[in-house]
Amino acid sequence: MIRVDERVAVAVNGTGEPIGFKWRNANFLVANKPMRWFARREWWKEASRASRGIGTDIIEVEMWRLMASDLQQKSCQQYELIHSVQGDDWRLILVYP
């Protein structure tokens, strides 16, 4: 697996599941039903101090594991995305070769 940690633009369906994303000027189409879970955020790496009353997003993030194909190269790989619901921020964190 390759650790990436880069911001990506994600398209979602009506239930909030990723259906595609854009990363490094390439478009990817999700090929399966993504798997969703929640994980503890590594807040100690992101901020020196949490503001009072910031909410649950400081502790947990929405994680997604999915298979997606690069529309130009026609290759399908597994990816992991983090979705910070509070700021609607999506980050690609892992790519499985």
N, C-alpha and C positions, 0 to 999 in steps of 0.2 A: 504494500500500500504506500501511497505517496501523500504526504501531508502538504496541503495547499494553503488554506486559510486566505481566500480571496473573495471579495464581494462579487456576487452574480445577480443578474436580473432574472427573476423567475416568474413564469406564467402559471396561474393556478386555475383549477376548475371551480365549480360552484360550491364544493364542500371544502375548499382550501388546500386540496392536494396538488402538488407540483405536477404539471403536464409538460413543461419544457423550461429550458433556461439558456441564457447566453453567457458564455465564458470565453475570454480571450478572442473575441471577434468570431466565435463559432457558435452556431445554434445547435442545441441538443434537444431531442424529443424523447420523453419518458416512454419506455417500452413495456413497463409492467405496472402493477398496482404498487405504489410506494409503501414502504413500511414506516410507520410513525411511532415515536416514543419520546419521552421527556427525559432530559439528563440535567445534572447539576452543571451550572455555568462555572467556568474558571474565572470568577470575578476578581480573585486576588491578582490575576495577571492583567486584567483590563482596567482596573481602577484602584487607586490607593485607598479610597474611602467611599462607602455607599451612602447616598443621601437618605435621610429619614423619610419614610413614606413613599419610597420609589415603587413599591409593589413587588409581586411575585416574579416578575421578569428578571430581577436581579439574581435570583437563585436558580431558576429553571429555564431551559430553552427547549424549543421544539426541534427534534431531530428527525431527519428523513433519510432513509436508505433506498436507493432506486437504481434501476438499470436504465441507461439512456444511450441513444445513438447519436453520433455526430452526423449531421445531415450532409456534410461535404465528403467525409471519409467513409461513411457507412459502417463505422466500427461501433460496437456496443460494449460498454463497460459499466462497472458499478461505481456509484458516487454516494457520498454522504454530504448532506446539507444541514446547516443550522439556520433556524428561523427565529429571530428575535421579534416576538409578536408586538411588543410595545412600540418599537420603531419601524416595524415591517421591514427589517433588514435581513437579507439572505446572504449567507456565506457558504462557499464550497470549502469543505475542510479536508476531505479524503477522496482520493481516486484509487481504485483497485485495478491494477493492470491485468 
